[in-house]
Structure formats: C-alpha cells, structure tokens
Amino acid sequence: MTTSTETAPWADRFGASLMRSLVPPKVMLDHGRGCRVWDVNGKEYLDFLAGIAVNSLGHAHPAIVRAITEQSQKLMHVSNYFATPPQLELAERLKRITGAGDAGRVYFGNSGAEANEAAFKLARLNKGADGRRTRILTLQNSFHGRTMGALALTGKPALRADFEPMVPGVEHIDSTIEALAAVIDDRVAALVVEPIKGEAGVVDLPEGYLQEARRLTEAHGALLILDEIQTGVGRTGSWFAFQSHGITPDAITIAKGIAGGFPIGALVTFGWASDLFSAGQHGSTFGGNPLATSVANAVLAEIETSGLVDAAIEKGKRLRAGIARLQSPLVEEVRGAGLLVGVGLTKPVAAAISADALERGVILNAPNESSLRIAPPLIVTNDEIDEFLGVLANSLEAVA
Ligand SMILES: *Cc1c(COP(=O)(O)O)cnc(C)c1O
C-alpha cells in the first residue's frame, strides 16, 4: 500500500517536508561513479562541482567504499572517552601534511562550521595578559559557516541580518593590506581569513596579503587563523593553500574535501596556539569517530599515492587555459588556483549559464549572479576537462 505522499512527484514531497531554509533543488540524484552522477530518471551529468569541493575522489571511489565497509564492521563510534587507531593516525597525518609538525595539535568535529566554532573558541583563549584581547577580525564577503559563531565570522550581512544579535567581538574589514594595517592592534585576538574566498565566487586575496597578515598578526600577538575548508586538501595545487604563500599560520580549519564526502571537520594548531586549549574546554560527541577518521585517512592516502595534489596544478592550468581560449564576451576573468576555479562574468547571468549547463548534463555552480564556481573531483581526467569545456562553450554561447 502506498500513501499519496509516496506517489507525489519528488519536488512536491521535497517542498512539503524539507525545511524552508533550503532552496528546492532542480534534480534528484540517484547514484554516481568517478566524476559522473545520474539522476532518478537515468540522466547522466558530468560533475564539476563535486558537492562543493567535497568529493575529492569523485563518487563511489573504491578506497572510500573499502574504508567505510571495513571500519564499520569494526567500530563506528566510541565517544571521546576512548582513543582509536584511525583517530591518532589522522591527527598525525594532518600534522605532517600541514607542516604543523611536532608542536601541532588537532581537534576533530563533524563539519566546516564546527571546525570554525573551535577556531573561534581558540581565538577567545588568546586573551592577552590583561584579558582585554577580545577583537576578532575577518573579511567582508567571507564565508565561514552557518552556526552562530561561524556566522558571526561570516562577512555577508544578508546571511546574518535575521539572526541578530551576533556573537560579539567580530569586525569585518576590507580585504586589503591597508585596511588590516589600519585596524590591527594589541587587542586583536585573531584574524580569520579564507586564502581564496570560495562562496564569494572564488575570489583571490590581493598579492602579498597573507605574508603581510602573517607579519602584522605576529607583531601584535594575534592568531592568524586560515579557513582552508574549501581551499584545503590538495584542491589549489598544494595540500593547503597557505603552503604556496611561504607562510606558517597559527591555525587552520579543514573540512569539505578531507573525507571525500563523509562528514568530518578539523582544527589544526601550530606552535604556541597548540597550548591554548586545556582539558575539558571543548569537545563533540561524534567528533573524531573511528569511521570518519578512517575515511579521511583513506582519502588522504589515495590523494598522496596518486599524486593528486601536484596534478591539480596541471589540470587547473588546462581548465583555465581552456576557458580563456573560448574567448567568450561573457568571461571577464578567471580566478582561483589549481582545481578551484572562479569565472567572473561581464553580465549577471551566472544562474542562467549554470541552468543551461545542467540541461546539457554538466554540473557547475553559480555562487552569485556574476560568478561561476568550478571545482571538479581531483581525479578528473583531461578528457573530462575537455568535455566540460565543450559544454561550457555551448552554454556561454546560448546565454550570451
Ligand atoms: C563550506 C565552508 C564552510 C562551512 O562548512 P560546513 O561544512 O558547511 O559547515 C566554512 N568555511 C568555508 C571557507 C567554506 O567553504
């Protein structure tokens, strides 16, 4: 026996049952493999969004399937009253690939927002000798997540407005070296920045920004906290974006691509920042569970053994050169690094381009009206990049 709800078209069911906070999707997906996904009607799509830079190994990757299968047969969850081997292995692996080394420490949560909540609490612990170090600086148009602390950090007033009052102490400044130099003082506990602003449309920081931010935060005793949730895990052609800027931050937050789609987030601290938290000051029931950390270990090992970090540079070059070669009057600039690509448009037609591409079986994202975001799985092949460029050419032409 079926109820009327079960037989109603899926979009009606979505509209009737999912919270109104979600924008109803156009497509219902059924399964995926590699860089492709299929909807419930059997239509195939080339996935150049990868669940917003999450599916680093694409869909149904055997290394992930194996990790989930094997670990779920052993232990999935034990609480933080117990240690597990995959948790320790991942913490040590993160200390190695971030360069945090022996002095590094790792906290595990379950999402990007949770990683940033932990970073926010870390900033609060940098109180200064007189306890008056309470300012936190972040950038306008930044995105750090939807929970109240992460939202307070987020530099998009439209996302915050309905949820005032915000957690106090956060100031959103212009993304220029001058703006930072003008406001920073010894009462700043932390500067929180995305090395490339992903949700803003893959927008690069000004040349030399991170170096100068490092110099100024160090001079004033403030933490430099980098939100690498979107830029991290090989996506921009280094394990973490800061590594191509020749600086060492005090902390970074990681989530999205680290377990290829399995939920997990992490805060990694460097040097003296590793001594700020003391026992009992933060925690999470699910955080660092053996299943999530096993999947992250499998994903990071696969990225490493297959050389996907370096490959992201070459593949990104092919993608960027390909977009430039289209010579579309709609393309104003190509931004980002490695396989995190933003296309700035000359007209506010991003949603129309994304909808047209979806029709043609290609998934790409329009984070705002004048930007496209392209973030394929790191396993993307040259042939898939060329196929994508062919469809993008058609969509740009159709919308122009
Ligand atoms: C996605 C994202 C977040 C939030 O991550 P969630 O897992 O959605 O909570 C935070 N910061 C950046 C830079 C992101 O891209």
The ligand as an SDF file (V2000), in Angstrom:
LIG
                    3D

 15 15  0  0  0  0  0  0  0  0999 V2000
   31.7740   25.3490    3.2790 C   0  0  0  0  0  0  0  0  0  0  0  0
   32.5630   26.2760    4.0690 C   0  0  0  0  0  0  0  0  0  0  0  0
   32.3540   26.4290    5.4510 C   0  0  0  0  0  0  0  0  0  0  0  0
   31.2490   25.7290    6.1960 C   0  0  0  0  0  0  0  0  0  0  0  0
   31.3670   24.3400    6.1500 O   0  0  0  0  0  0  0  0  0  0  0  0
   30.0990   23.4490    6.5550 P   0  0  0  0  0  0  0  0  0  0  0  0
   30.6380   22.0380    6.4980 O   0  0  0  0  0  0  0  0  0  0  0  0
   29.0310   23.7210    5.5490 O   0  0  0  0  0  0  0  0  0  0  0  0
   29.6840   23.8260    7.9170 O   0  0  0  0  0  0  0  0  0  0  0  0
   33.1810   27.2930    6.1360 C   0  0  0  0  0  0  0  0  0  0  0  0
   34.1610   27.9710    5.5180 N   0  0  0  0  0  0  0  0  0  0  0  0
   34.3950   27.8390    4.1970 C   0  0  0  0  0  0  0  0  0  0  0  0
   35.5140   28.5970    3.5670 C   0  0  0  0  0  0  0  0  0  0  0  0
   33.5940   27.0020    3.4250 C   0  0  0  0  0  0  0  0  0  0  0  0
   33.8060   26.9000    2.1200 O   0  0  0  0  0  0  0  0  0  0  0  0
  1  2  1  0
  2  3  1  0
  2 14  2  0
  3  4  1  0
  3 10  2  0
  4  5  1  0
  5  6  1  0
  6  7  2  0
  6  8  1  0
  6  9  1  0
 10 11  1  0
 11 12  2  0
 12 13  1  0
 12 14  1  0
 14 15  1  0
M  END
$$$$
